[in-house]
Amino acid sequence: MDEEAELRKLRWRCRRGMRELDQLLERWLDRQWRQSPTAEREVFLRLLETEDDKLWRWFLGHEVSPDADVAALVQRIRQLPV
């Protein structure tokens, strides 16, 4: 699959039905995906498998993912400038 087709599919997966989550996930996809190493991309894909309510609690800082790599990525996404 070419990279543009993969990005389109990922952009669709970033659409969570909650604008705030959509913006956070799409911001990382737009700004970081292309230069991210394979390992970080895999963590992002795991993040996308997470239920919306858990994601929201993680991004608000009310809870932390039990997966240390996912938790670290959530923090990096939260720190991206708007």
C-alpha positions as CSV (number, residue, x, y, z in Angstrom):
1,M,0.0,0.0,0.0
2,D,1.4,3.4,-0.9
3,E,1.9,5.9,1.9
4,E,-0.9,8.3,0.8
5,A,-3.5,5.5,0.9
6,E,-2.2,4.4,4.3
7,L,-2.6,8.0,5.6
8,R,-6.1,8.2,4.3
9,K,-7.0,5.0,6.1
10,L,-5.4,6.2,9.3
11,R,-7.1,9.5,9.1
12,W,-10.4,7.7,8.9
13,R,-9.4,5.6,12.0
14,C,-8.6,8.8,13.8
15,R,-12.2,10.0,13.5
16,R,-13.7,9.1,16.8
17,G,-16.9,11.0,16.9
18,M,-15.5,13.4,19.5
19,R,-14.0,16.5,17.9
20,E,-11.4,16.9,20.6
21,L,-10.1,13.3,20.2
22,D,-10.2,13.7,16.4
23,Q,-8.1,16.8,16.5
24,L,-5.5,15.3,18.9
25,L,-5.1,12.2,16.9
26,E,-5.1,13.9,13.5
27,R,-2.6,16.5,14.7
28,W,-0.1,13.8,15.6
29,L,-0.8,11.9,12.3
30,D,-0.2,15.1,10.2
31,R,2.9,16.3,12.1
32,Q,4.6,13.2,13.3
33,W,3.7,10.0,11.3
34,R,6.0,10.5,8.3
35,Q,9.2,11.0,10.4
36,S,8.3,8.5,13.2
37,P,10.2,5.2,13.4
38,T,8.3,2.0,12.9
39,A,8.1,1.3,16.6
40,E,6.4,4.6,17.3
41,R,4.0,4.0,14.4
42,E,3.1,0.6,15.9
43,V,2.4,2.3,19.3
44,F,0.1,4.8,17.5
45,L,-1.8,1.9,15.8
46,R,-2.2,0.3,19.3
47,L,-3.5,3.6,20.6
48,L,-6.1,3.7,17.8
49,E,-7.4,0.3,18.9
50,T,-8.4,1.8,22.3
51,E,-12.0,2.6,23.2
52,D,-12.9,6.3,23.1
53,D,-13.8,6.6,26.7
54,K,-10.4,5.3,27.8
55,L,-8.6,7.6,25.3
56,W,-10.5,10.6,26.6
57,R,-9.5,9.8,30.2
58,W,-5.9,9.3,29.2
59,F,-5.7,12.6,27.3
60,L,-7.4,14.5,30.1
61,G,-4.8,13.0,32.5
62,H,-7.5,11.3,34.7
63,E,-5.9,7.9,34.0
64,V,-2.7,6.5,32.5
65,S,-2.5,3.7,30.1
66,P,-1.1,0.5,31.6
67,D,1.1,0.2,28.4
68,A,4.1,2.5,29.1
69,D,4.7,3.1,25.4
70,V,1.2,4.1,24.8
71,A,1.2,6.4,27.9
72,A,4.4,8.1,26.7
73,L,2.8,8.6,23.2
74,V,-0.3,10.1,24.8
75,Q,1.9,12.6,26.6
76,R,3.8,13.5,23.4
77,I,0.5,14.0,21.6
78,R,-0.9,16.2,24.5
79,Q,2.2,18.4,24.2
80,L,2.0,19.1,20.5
81,P,1.3,22.8,19.9
82,V,-2.1,23.6,18.6
